[in-house]
Amino acid sequence: MNILTFSQARADFEQALDAVCKNHEPTVITRQRGEHVVMMSLEDYNSLQETLHLLSTPTNSDRLRQSIAEFRASRTFVRELVIMTQKKKVKNNAAGVTSHKVAQRTST
């Protein structure tokens, strides 16, 4: 983590912003009078918020930790791509019958 004084950050503000975004590393800005602050990119902030959300429930947190442990222990396997289907209502005007047409698309 980088540390800059308020004066350093102010003098090279654009460079400090660029470094935070490029390196994906927060920077602490210290102040003589007042609390210190952390500067981070929006991308990193959003990622942090998503991680906090995913870990916010004990059940989800336990499942994620279990998945990470399985990955690290090489207990993983490859699955084939799943094909998603979507039902679409189609009305046969001649007979007045409604049926479903299945459209296939591959998920990405």
C-alpha positions as CSV (number, residue, x, y, z in Angstrom):
1,M,0.0,0.0,0.0
2,N,1.3,3.4,-0.9
3,I,1.4,6.3,1.6
4,L,1.4,9.9,0.6
5,T,1.1,13.1,2.6
6,F,-1.7,15.4,1.8
7,S,0.8,17.8,0.3
8,Q,2.4,15.1,-1.9
9,A,-1.0,13.9,-3.1
10,R,-2.1,17.5,-3.9
11,A,1.1,18.3,-5.8
12,D,0.9,15.1,-8.0
13,F,-2.8,14.4,-7.8
14,E,-3.2,13.2,-11.4
15,Q,-0.2,10.9,-11.1
16,A,-1.5,9.5,-7.8
17,L,-4.9,8.8,-9.4
18,D,-3.3,7.1,-12.3
19,A,-1.1,4.9,-10.1
20,V,-4.1,3.8,-8.0
21,C,-6.0,2.8,-11.1
22,K,-3.1,1.2,-13.0
23,N,-1.6,-0.8,-10.0
24,H,-4.9,-1.7,-8.4
25,E,-3.3,-0.7,-5.1
26,P,-4.9,1.7,-2.6
27,T,-3.0,4.8,-1.4
28,V,-3.3,6.2,2.1
29,I,-3.3,10.0,2.2
30,T,-2.1,11.2,5.6
31,R,-3.1,14.6,7.1
32,Q,-1.5,16.4,10.0
33,R,-4.9,17.7,11.2
34,G,-7.7,15.3,10.5
35,E,-8.2,11.6,9.8
36,H,-6.2,9.8,7.1
37,V,-8.1,8.6,4.0
38,V,-7.7,5.8,1.6
39,M,-7.9,6.4,-2.2
40,M,-8.8,3.5,-4.4
41,S,-10.1,3.0,-8.0
42,L,-13.8,2.6,-8.5
43,E,-13.2,-0.8,-10.0
44,D,-11.4,-2.0,-6.9
45,Y,-14.1,-0.4,-4.6
46,N,-16.9,-2.2,-6.5
47,S,-14.9,-5.5,-6.3
48,L,-14.5,-5.1,-2.6
49,Q,-18.2,-4.3,-2.2
50,E,-19.1,-7.5,-4.2
51,T,-16.8,-9.6,-2.0
52,L,-18.3,-8.2,1.2
53,H,-21.8,-8.9,-0.2
54,L,-20.9,-12.5,-1.1
55,L,-19.4,-13.1,2.3
56,S,-22.2,-11.4,4.2
57,T,-24.3,-14.6,4.9
58,P,-22.7,-17.5,6.8
59,T,-24.1,-20.1,4.4
60,N,-22.7,-18.4,1.3
61,S,-19.4,-17.6,3.1
62,D,-19.0,-21.3,4.1
63,R,-19.8,-22.5,0.6
64,L,-17.3,-20.1,-1.0
65,R,-14.6,-21.2,1.5
66,Q,-15.3,-24.8,0.8
67,S,-15.1,-24.2,-3.0
68,I,-11.7,-22.4,-2.6
69,A,-10.4,-25.3,-0.4
70,E,-11.5,-27.9,-3.1
71,F,-9.8,-25.9,-5.8
72,R,-6.6,-25.6,-3.8
73,A,-6.7,-29.4,-3.2
74,S,-7.2,-30.0,-6.9
75,R,-10.6,-31.6,-6.4
76,T,-12.0,-29.9,-9.4
77,F,-13.4,-31.2,-12.8
78,V,-14.3,-29.8,-16.2
79,R,-17.9,-29.7,-17.3
80,E,-19.3,-29.3,-20.8
81,L,-21.0,-26.1,-21.8
82,V,-24.6,-26.1,-20.8
83,I,-27.1,-25.2,-23.6
84,M,-29.9,-23.0,-22.4
85,T,-33.3,-23.3,-23.8
86,Q,-36.0,-20.7,-23.9
87,K,-39.7,-21.5,-24.5
88,K,-41.6,-19.2,-26.7
89,K,-45.4,-19.3,-27.1
90,V,-46.4,-19.8,-30.7
91,K,-50.1,-19.8,-31.7
92,N,-51.1,-21.8,-34.7
93,N,-53.8,-19.5,-36.2
94,A,-55.3,-22.2,-38.5
95,A,-56.1,-24.6,-35.7
96,G,-56.2,-22.1,-32.8
97,V,-53.7,-24.2,-30.9
98,T,-51.0,-22.7,-28.7
99,S,-47.7,-24.6,-28.5
100,H,-44.2,-23.8,-27.4
101,K,-41.3,-23.4,-29.7
102,V,-37.9,-24.1,-28.1
103,A,-35.1,-21.8,-29.1
104,Q,-31.6,-23.0,-28.2
105,R,-28.7,-20.7,-27.4
106,T,-25.4,-21.5,-25.8
107,S,-24.5,-19.7,-22.6
108,T,-21.3,-17.8,-22.3
